[in-house]
Amino acid sequence: MDSLITAAARALAAGDPFGALNRVALRGDAPALALRGIAMAQLGDLARAKALLRGAARAFGAREAVARARCTVAEAEIALAARELAWPTKALEAARATLEAHGDRLNAAHARYLEIRRLLLIGRLDAAERALAALDATPLPPALRAVHALAVAGIAMRRVRAGAARDALMRAERAAREAGIPALAAEVESAFRMLDAPAARRIAGGESRPLALGEVEALLKSKALVMDACRYVVRDRRGAIALARRPVLFALARALAEAWPQDAPRRALIALAFRTKYIDETHRARLRVEIGRLRKALAPLADVRATPQGFVLAPRRAREVVVLARPAEEKHAAVLALLADGEAWSSSALALALGTSQRHAQRALDALAAAGKVQPVGRGRSRRWLTPPPPGFTTALLLPVALPAD
């Protein structure tokens, strides 16, 4: 490898794409194309970067398997940055296996971290955690140690473990400072802001106040009966009951929780659960049926008792009843939560991350665009959607589980 290629590679490793381009911008050989592609990716021109890396992979000979594998890993990183979550992961797995077989443990570890970050984005936390546990970051250079710690923090935040997340981010901050890469330090700083931003609202006794992630964790460990409207779960310290697939029951449970310790009137419950202003005897009969189902579902945690005016929630062990809601509640809030990271997402990536159909995701994006809350960039298959992060809006930390399409 000649001196210019070596110098350009070192510049890229230090986060200096302009320094790398100054050395290889006019060259068309395979190593130079690969380095130019990585430099363009660092500068944000992902389309040009992808084209350069594919050209480099073609230019490397059949015997240069390691170089081709490195190009594949770089292309996978670009796909992740562009939120192309349907990018063929088998190609990345094959590249990682090639790198491991040839002793390139650093790039192999980088490929593994890309796989973990993709799993985290699409909400497969268990798989991401297993993959992360199999990696030892101790012998890795500072940049990869920072990436490892960021992945640990991301999983901890999604699992509402604020203390573990903060510890991981502090390790990431130290490693990023040691690496001296500004973009990496900025990513750590952004994660800290996310950790400290309001993650939910606490509704109890007719009052509402924002909660940071640490306060959410404390609430979930408290003696309260929590109606978790972020994940559609009713829980206390000893157990949890998922109602994500039973939206009517959860709507009734939340209404009872917001009214607690008072009862909730029947007319209000009917209007909320059945979305109607015109109430007749059929609605009252249906309410009795749904309340019976709710009583059975919540039996381990609470009872639902009839009163002359309506129904009241009676916790079995909890001292109080609290609703945990998103900081901002509106239709398609889950789509906005993903777009709040400031990246440009495709409709297919959003559908994959939300566990819904692409058609449903596209309808949500069209509605949000009509309301001026998101903006499309590009046309056809290259179209992406983005929005500036709204102050105080929920992050992807508390996204609900996937629900059936409307």
Buried (B, 14 or more C-beta within 10 A) or exposed (E): EEEBBEBBBEBBBBBBBEBBBBBBEEBEEBBBBBBBBBBBBBEEBBEBBBBBBBBBBEBBEEEBBBBBBBBBBBBBBBBBBBBBBBBEBEBBBBBBEBBBEEEBEBBBBBBBBBBBBBBBBBBBBEBBBEBBEEBEBEEBBBBBBBBBBBBBBBBBBBBBBBEBBBBBBBBBBBBBBEBEBEEBBEBBBBBBEBBEBBBBBBBBEEEEEEBBBBBBBEBBEBEBBBBBBBBBBBBBBEEBBBBBEBEBBBBBBBBBBBBBEBBBBBBEBBBBBBEEEEBEEEBEEBBEEBBEBBBEBBEEBBEBEEEEEBBBBBBEEBEBBBBBBBBBEEEBBBBBBBBBBEBBBBBBBBBBBBBBEBEBBBBBBEBBBEEEBBBBEEEEEEBBBBBEBEEEBBBBBBBBBEBEBE
